[in-house]
Amino acid sequence: MKKASYCLCLVLSGWLMSYTGMSQSSTQGISQKRIAIEFNHNVEFLGFVFFLGSLGSQYEQTEDTYFNGIKKKEWHAFNLSLYRKYKSYQANKDLQTVARFIESLGGSSLIRLLIQVPEFPHATLPASMPKEEVLFFSSTNDSLEAYSHAQEFLQAANRFYKEVHFEKYFQENQRLYDHSMEQIRKNMPPEGFIDAMEQFYRRQFDGYQLLPSLTIPAGMGFGLQLTTAGKTTILNAFGSFGPQRFAKDSLPDMGFANPKRLRELSIHEFGHSFVNPIIADLPAELTESTKSLFDTIKTDMEDQAYQNWKTCLDEHFVRAGEVMISHNLGYSQEAEDLLQYYITGRKFIYLPVIIQELKVYNQNPYVTYASTVQKALEKLQKQSNAVSDRADTNGLWNSPEQIQFHTEDIDLFWKVFDKMYPRIQGSILQKEYIEAGSAGLQNFIKNRIESGNKLAKTIRKELDYYQAIRASSLSIASRKEQFYICFHNLKQLYPEAQFPDVYFVIGRKNTGGTTFKGGLLIGAEMFGQPTATFTPRIPIDYLDELISHELIHFQQKYSKNNSLLAQCIREGAADFLGELISGAHGNQEMYHYAEQHKQELWKEFLARKDDNNWQGWLYYSKDTSRPKDLGYWMGYKITQSYYQHATDKSQAIKDILTIQDFTGFLEKSKCAELFVNP
C-alpha cells in the first residue's frame, strides 16, 4: 500500500538486499528474479472487513484454545481491538454486501483482483482488466453478471471505506507496519528455499511476492498468481503467526518474528501455484471416486474453512510438499514435526500415503509430479472404496486396507488437557474427554479408566510422565503405514483373518492393549520415547508389536477354559504369531530370564497347568524374585513348538487360533522335548 508501503527483496541465491521504501510498481523492470515484500493498502482493508463482518462477534465470545494453549482471543488480539472499535457498523449495508462477497468467493481471487485495481476509496475495474480476472464473480461464468457483481463489490467497499474513515487507521497504526516490516526483514527464510521449491516441483515462475497483513486473521494465508505482460508472479498473502502486542506505550510485536514459520508459510502458499493446477487436471472420475474420504474429516476441514474435497486435496498435496522441501533443505526434524502437526493437529490424515509416493518422485528425475499425484490418488481411491463399503460389515474386514486407525481420542485428550492445565479436573475430563470420545474410548472405561475423577487423580500424581509421553502419543498417527504392514502379513499367513478398526486412547497407565467387539484398544499413554531422564512403561518402538499381539487375540476362537494352561496359550500364541507378523515381541527381558530357568519353570508349570489360579505366572504378582507374566513365555514355547513340528504351516496357524482341547494341543506340540536336560 502506498500510505504504508515497503518492499524488501531477496535474490534467489538467498542474499538479502537493502531494506528500501520501494513500492510494488517501482520493482518492475528489474530482470533478476527475486522476492518482493509489501503491505498492500487494499488487502489490509479486505482483511479488516472480513473480520468485522464475519469473525469478530464469534471470536469475541469464544474461550476456545487455538494453538499451544493460547486462546483464540490472544491470537486475534489486534483484529479484536479493531472489531470493538468499529462494531457499531455491523448493521451497515455496505459492510454486509462486501462481507457477503468475501464469504462466498474466498480470499485468493479477491486479493488477486484488489492488487490490480486502484486503492480504496477509488477502486474500480480498469478498462484493460481481462474478463478472466472477474469471471469468478459469476457462478455461471457469465461475463456481464461477473462485471456487475465486481463493480457492486468495489463500490460498496469504497463507500464503507469512507464511512469508517479508514485512512485514519493507517495513520494511527503506521508504527505497527514499520515494526512488522522490520520483523519480517530480520526473519526472512534462509538462502536456497526458492531454489529447493523449484527443484522439487520441477517448475519455475518469473517472480515471487509476499503480502503480509496485520488485518488478515492470524494463521490464515492465501496463495495466488498473477500474469502480466507474459510474466507470472506467485504471491503469498498471510496474517501473523504469533500473539501480538500493540499497546502505544510499549514496543510492538505483531507476530512475524518466527523464521521457521515464515519459511513454512511461504513454501505453503507459494506451493499452491505449483500444486493446484495439477489437482485441477486430474481425471474427474478419480477425484469423484475419492470424495467419500472427505466425510471422515469433513468437520475438521470445515473448521479450517476447507469446504470441499477438491480444496482438501489441494491442501494435502501442498502440505506434503512442505514436508518434502523441508527435508530437502536439511530440516529433517522440523519436517517430521510439521508432518505430525498436520496429521494430528490439523487432521490431514491422508498425508502418509501421499508422502510415500512423493519420496519415490523425489529420488527419480524421470517421474513427473503429475503422475505421482495421480498414483497417490489412486491409492487413496482404494481407501475410498473401502469406506464406501464400511456400513455393511459391522466394522470387520477381510482386507487390511479397509480398516481405520483412530487417533482422534489422543487429540481430544490433549485439547482438554491444555484447557485444564495446570488444574486437572475430573469433571472436565469426564464430560469433555470420556463422554465426548469415540466408541473405542467408551469401551475402555470399564476396569481401566473407570471415571474422569480416577483419570484426573492418576494424571495429577504422574503429571511429568504424561507430559513426557505427549509427543510420542501424537506421533502415532504417522506410524500407521507400519501397522498396515503387520496386518498385511497376517493376511498372508492366515487368509481367514478378520481385521477390526484400532482405537488409540489415553488412559490411566494400566493397560497397553485389549480388544472389544468393535476393534482393538491401545492405551497410548503406555508408550513413550526413552531418554536419559525418562523411562516410559513401554518404548514407543514396540507399539506395532503390541498391536500385532492384540490383533492375534482378536482372531482367537477358543473353547471356554479358565485353566493356567489355556490362559498361557492365549497370551503366548498372541506373542508367537504377533512376532511372525511384526518381527518381534515386547517381552525380551522376561523371555531371557525364562530361557535361563526353563527346566525349573517347566516343572512348576506342569504341576499347576490345570489350576484356575494364575498367580505368579500371569498379570499382577507380588513375587519380586522373578519377572511377572512368565506365562506368556510358556505359551509362546508351546505354540512355537506346535508350529515348528507341523508339516502344513498354514493349517498350524489355524489350529493355534482355534484350540478346543488345550490338553490335547499341549501334547501335540511336543514342547516337552524343549525342557529335557541336555
N, C-alpha and C positions, 0 to 999 in steps of 0.2 A: 504494500500500500504506500501511497506517496506521502501521507501525513506521518507515517511511522514506518518508513521503508528502509530496509537494509538488505544488502546482498553479500553473501560470502561465497567464495568459490574454492573448489577443491579439484585439482587436476587428477586425472585418472591414476597417476602413479602414487597419489596419496599425499603429496606435499602441499601444505596449506599456503595459500597466497595471502596477501594482506587483507585485513578487515576494512571494508570500504563502505561508503554510503551509496553505492550504485543501485539504481532501480533495475527492474527486470528488463526494461527496454534498452537500457544502456549496455547490457551484456551482449546484445545481438551483434553479429558481425565478427565475433572472435572465433576463429576456426578451431581452436583447440577444445576438445571435448572436456567438460568439467561439470561439477555440481554447483548449482546456484541455490542460495537460500534466501527466502524472502517472506516477510509477513505481508499478506495481501489484504488490502482495505475491504474489498467485497466479501472475501471469505470470512473475515472477522465479524462482519455484520450477519452473515448467514449463520455462523455458529451461535451468535447471541440470540437470534430469532428462534433458532431450533430449540435451544434450552428454555427460553422464556415461554414459547408456545407449546412445547411438548413434554419436557422432562422436569421443569422446575418444581411444580407442585408435588410431583411424585417423590423427588429426592429430598424435598424439604421435610416431608413427613417420615421418611424411612429411617429405620435404625439398622438396616442390613449392613453386613460387612462386605466390602468389595474385594480386598486383596490383602494378604499378610496381616490380618487383624485390624486393618484400617477401615473405618466406617465410610460409607458412600458420601456422607456429608463432608468428610475431610478431603476425600479425593476431588470432590467437586466444589470446594470452598469458594473459589473465585466466581464460578458460574452462579452459585447460590447467592453470593453477595450482589451480583447483578440482578438476579431474579427478584430478590427482596426490594431492590431499589426501583425496579420497573414493573412489578407485578400488577400494579393498578391498571396497566394497559392490557391485561389478558383478554378483556372483552372487546378489544379493538378489532374492527372488521378486517382492516388491512393486515394486522398480525395474524389473524385466523386464516386469511387467504394464503399468505406466504407459508405459514406452518403446514397448511393442508398440502401444498405442493411439495414441501420438503419430505413430509411423511410418505407421500405416495410415490415420489420419484427417486428418493435416495440422494446421498451426498455426492457421489462421484460425478455424475452427469451434470449436476447443478454447479459444482465447483468448476468443472471444465468450461461451462458456459460463462460463469462470472469472471473468470480471469481473462476473458476475451471482450468484455463489454466495458464501457466507461464506468467510473466509480459512482456508487450511490452518493447523492440522490439524483444523479443524472444518467442512470443506467438505461440503455435502450439497445435494441438489436441493430448492429451496424448493417448497412445495406449489403455489404460484401459477405455477411455471415452465411456460410453454406447451410442448406436446409438440413443436412445430416446432423448438424450441431444442435438443432432444436427439435428434431423428429421425436425424441423421447417424451416430449410433452403430449403426444397423441398415442393412445393405446391402439389405434388402428392404422398408425403410420400415415395419417392424413396431414399433409404439409400445411394446409390452410388452418386446420384446427390447432396444429402444433404452434404455428406463429402466433395465433390468437392467444393461446394459453401462456406462451412465453412472455408476450407483452403484458398480459394480465398480471403475471408473477412479478415482473420487473417494476411495473407501475405501482403495484401495491407495496412492494419493498421500498421504492423511492418515497412514497407518501409516509410510510411508517418511519423511515429514517428521519424525515423532517419532524414528524410528530414527537419523537422521543429526543430530538436534538442530539443525535448520536455523535455528531462531530465533537461534542464536549467530552464524550467517552475517550476518544483518542488523546485529547489534550490532557485529561486528568490522569491517564494511565501511560503516558509516554515513558516514564522511568521504568515501568514494568516491561515494556517492549525492549528498551535499551538493555536492561539486565538480562532478559531472556535470550536476546541475541548473543550476549557475551557468554552466557552459559552454553549455548549451542556451539559457539565458536571454540570453546575450550574442550568440548566433548565430542567433537566430530569423530566419525568412525575411523579406524586405523587404515593405514595405506593398504591398497590392494583389494578392498572389499568389492568395488565395482568390477575390477578385473575378474575376481573369483565368481561373481554373479554371472557375468557374461560368458565366462568359460563353462560354467555349469550348465546354463541354459543353451549355450552354443548359438547365441544371437547377440547383436549389438543395437543400441539406439544412438541417436545423434546427441542427445543431451539428457541430463538428469537434474531435477529440481526438488528441493524440499520446501514445503509450505507449512512451517509450524504455526500454531494458532493458540491464542490464550482463551478463545471462546468455544472452539470445538471441544466437546466434553472430554475430560481426561480419559486416556486409554483408548480413545477412538481414532481411527485412521482411515484414509481413503487413497486408493491408488488409481491413477488415471493417466492418460496420454493425450498429447496434443500434436497435431501435424500442421505445420505452416511452411509454405514455400518448399514443400518436399522434404522438410526436416522434421523428424519425430522426437519430441521430448517426453519423457515419462516423469510423473510428478508424484510426490508423497505428501499429502496434506494430513496433519496429525495434531492432536491435542497433547497436553502434557502427560508425563508418565510418572509423576510423583506428587506427593502432597505439596500444597502451595502456601507460601507466607507472603502477604502483600500489604501489611499494615504500613501506614505512611511514616511512622516513627521508627521503623526498623529496616534492616537490609532485606530486600525482597528475595524470594526463591520461588520461581514459577514452575518448578518441577521438571526442568530439562537437563539437570546435571547428572546424567547417567549414560556414560558412553556405551555400555553394553546394550542398554535398551534402545538407544538411538541407532546403533548398528542393526539390531534385530528388526526394529520397526522399519528402517529404510529398506532392508532386504525384503521385508514382508510386503510393503506397499509397492515398491518397485517390481517385486515379483509378480504382482497381478498382471502387469503388462506383458510379461513373458508367458504366464500360465493361462489366463482367461481365454485368449483366442484358441488355444489348443483344446481346452474343455469345450468351447463352443462348437468346434469342428468334429467332435466325437459323433459316431453314428447315433442317431436319435433313439434307435431301439435299445442301444446299450445303456444310455442314461435313463431311459424309461423303465427298463427291466430291473434297474437297481434302486428305484425310488422307495421301495419298501424299507430299505436300510435307514431312510430318514426318520421313519416312525420311531425307531429306537432312541434317537437323540433329539427328536423334534423339540421338546420342551427346552432342553439346554441350548439348542441352536437359536430358537426364537428369543430366548432371554438375551442373546448376544446380537439380536437383530438380523439373524440369518434365517430368512423366512421360507426357503425352499431348497430342494435337493441340489439344483444347479449351483446356487450360491454356496451351499455347503461343500460341494465338490471343489469349487474354486479355492475355498479356504483350506481344505485338506491338503491339496497339492501345493499351494503357496507355503503353508506351514511345513510341509515335508521338505520343500526346497530350502527353507530357512535352516532346518536342521542339517541338511547335507552341506550347505555352503559354510555353515559354522564349522563343521568337521574339516572341510577343505581348507579353511583359513587357519586351522590348528587349534581351534577352541573346542576340543573334544568333550571335555567335561561340561562346559556350558551347553553344548549341543545336546548332550544326554539329559541335562537338567531341563532344558527347554522342551524336549520331547516328552518328558514325564509330566511337565506342567500342562502341555497341550492335551495330553491323553487324559490325565486325571483331573486337572483343574478346569479345563475348558471342554472336555468330553469329545475331543476329536478322536474317537475310538478306532477309526479305520486307518490311522497313520501307520501302524506296524506293517500292514500289507503293502502300502504304498512305498514306505521306506525300503522294504525288501527288494522291490523292483528297481527303485532308484539307485540302490547300491550297485546293482548289475550295470545299469546305464552309466553310472559314474566312472566305472572302470573300463568301459568299452566304447571307444570313439566311433565305432561303426553302428551303434544302436542309436536311434533317434529318440528325442524326448517324446514326440507324439506317439510313437509305437509303444514306448514304456508306459505312458499314461493309459493307453488302451489296454495293455496287458494287465496293469494293476486293476483297472475297472472290470476286466473280465474275471479276475479272481474275486473281486467284490460281488460280482454277479452271482457267483456260486453261493456266497453267503446270503445274498438276497433271496435266491430260490429256496434256501433252507428256511429263512424267516417266513416266507410265504406259506410253507407247509406246516409251520410250528403248531398252529392251533389244533391240528388233527392228531397229535402224537402224545398228548399229556406230558410234554416236556422230556420224553425219552426218545433216543435216536439210535439208528443203526450206523450212522456215519458221524465221525468226529467233527466234520466241517459244520454240522448243523447245531452244535451246542453253543452256549454263550458262557463266558466267564464274567460274572457280575462283580464289579468292584465299587458299585455305587454306595454301598454301606460304609466303605472306608472313607470316601469323600464326605459323606454325610456326617460321620463321626467327627472328622477334623473341623468341619464347618461349625458344628455345635460346640466342640472343644474351644475353638477360637472365640466364640461368642461368650462362653462362660469364663474363660481363663482370666485371672488366676483362681477364681472361686468356682470349684467344681461342684455342681448341684445335681443331686439325684433326680429331682422333679423335672429339670430341664432335659436331662438325659432320657428319662422315661418318655416324655411327651414328644421331644423333637428328634430323638435318635431311635429309640426302641420302637415306639408306636408308629413312627413315620418310615420305618425301614422296610426292606424287601421281604419277600416270602421266606427267604433263607434266614434272615435275621430273626423273624418270628419263630422259626423252628430252632433257633439257637438259645432261646430263653430258658427253657426247662432244664434244670440241673446244671446250667452253665452260667449264663449272665444272671438269670433269675429276675433281676429288677434293676431299675435305674439307680436306686439307692445303694444296692450292693456294688454295682459297677462304679459308682462315684467313690465309694469307700476304697475300692481297690486302686483306682486312679490316684486318689489323694495320697494313699500310702506309698505308691510307687510312681510318683509323678515324673521323676527323672527317667525312669525306664520307658514310660510311654513317649516322652519327648524324644528319647534316643531312637525309637523304632519308627518314628513318623516318616522319615524319608524312605525307609525300606518298604513300609506299607503302601506308600504312594507309588512306589516303583513297580508294584505287582502287575499293574495293567500292561506294562511294557514287556512282561515276561510271557505273555500268552502264547507266543509262537513256540516256545519250548514246551509248554503244556500240550499244545496240539500235537507235537511230535510224539510225546508219550502216548497220547490217545490213539494216534495212528498206529503206533507199534502194537498196541493191544489188539486193534482191528486185524492186523496181520496174523497175530498169534491165535486169536480167538474170534473168528468171524461172527459168532453169535452174540458178541458183546453188545450191551446197551449202554449208551452214553448219555448221562444226565448233565444238566447245567451245573456250574460250580459257583458257589457264593462265598465271597471273602468278607468277613465281618471283623469288627473289633470287639473283643470280649474281655474276660477277667483273668487272663493268663492261666486258664485251667484246661484248655482243650486246643490241641493242634489241629485236629480234624475229626470229622464224624460224617455220618450220612443221614438223610431223611428221605421220605418217599419221593420228594421232588428234586433231589440232587445231592451234591456233596457240599459240606460246610467246612470252611477253613478259618481257624482263628488267626487272623493276620497279625495280631499283636504278639504272637509267639515267635515271630521271625524278625531277625534284625541282622545288621552288618557288624560282626565282631570287630572291636578295636582294642587298643592297648588299655583303654579305660572302661570298656563296656562289653559285657558278655550277654547276648540275648539268650532266651530259652532255647531257641533253635536257630542256627545260622540260616540266613535267607537263601543261601545256595542250595539248601536241602529242600526247598519248597516243592520243586517238581517231584521229588522222591516221595514226599508225604502225600501229595495229590494222587500220585500213582498208587500208593498204598490204599487210600480211601476209594479210589476207582475200582480196585480189585474187590474191596469189601462190597461195593455196590453190585458186583457180579455174583457173589456167593449165594448159592441156593442150597442150604444145608438142612438136614433134619434137626428137629429141636433136641438139643443135648447141652446140658449145663456142666459137663464134666471138665476138669482141668485139661484133659487130652483134647476135647473138642475146641475149647477156647484157645488153647495154644496153637492148634492147627489153623483156626480162623485168623489169628494175628500173624502167625508165621507164613501162611500162604500169601497173605497180603504183602509181607515183606519180600518173599521169594519172587512172586510174579511181578510185583512192583519193581523189583530190581531188573527183571528181564525187559521191562518196557522203558525204564528210566536210566538204567546203567548202574544203579547203586541203591543202597538203603541208608537210612539215617541213624542207625544204631551201632556204629562202628566200635566204640569203646566197650560197650556191653558185650558185643559179639566176640571181641578179642578176649575179654575175661572168660567167657563161656568156653571158648576153644582151649583155654589153658586148664580148665577144670571139668572137661566134658565127661570123664568117667564117673566122677562123683555126682555130677548133676544128672546123668542118665539113671544112675542107681536110685537117686531120690525121686526122680520123675516117675519111674516105673512103680514105685511104692505108692504114689499119690495120684496117678493119672486118672483114676475113676472117681476121685473125690469131687465134690462140688465146691470145695474150699480152694480158692486160688491164691491164698496168702503166701507171700514170698516169691511168687512166680509171675504174677501179673498185677499191673497197676500200682495202687498205693501199698507201701510196705514200710514198716517201722524198723526193719532189719537193715542197718547201715554197714554191715560187714561185707556185703556184696551188692552189685548193681541190681536195681529193680527191673522188672519186665524181662526176665530171663526166659519166660515162656515164649516170647517172640522168636528167640533163637532156637528153642527146641522145636517149635512148629515149622520154622524155616528148614531145619535139618531134615525133618520128616518129609515135608513136601518136596524138597530138593532131591532127596534120595529116591522118592517115588518117580519123579520126572526123569532122573538120570537112568533109572533101571528100565524105563518104558521104551518100547520099540517105536510106538506111534506117539510122537511128542504132542501132536495136536489133540489126540484123544486124552493124553495125560493131563493137559491143561484143563480140558473139560471135566475130567474126573476130579481134579483138585478143587474145582469150583462147584461141584455138585455132590459132595460127600453125603451119603445117607447112613453109612456104617463106619464110625470113626475107628473102632477097634479093628475092624477088617482092613481099613485103609492103612492103619499103622503096621499091620502085619505085611501087607503087600508092598509097603515102602522099602522093606528090608533095611531100615535105618539102623537096626541093632548092630549091623556089621560095622557101623562107623565108630562104635563105642567099645569095640573089643581091644584090649591092651595089645600093643604091638609086641 
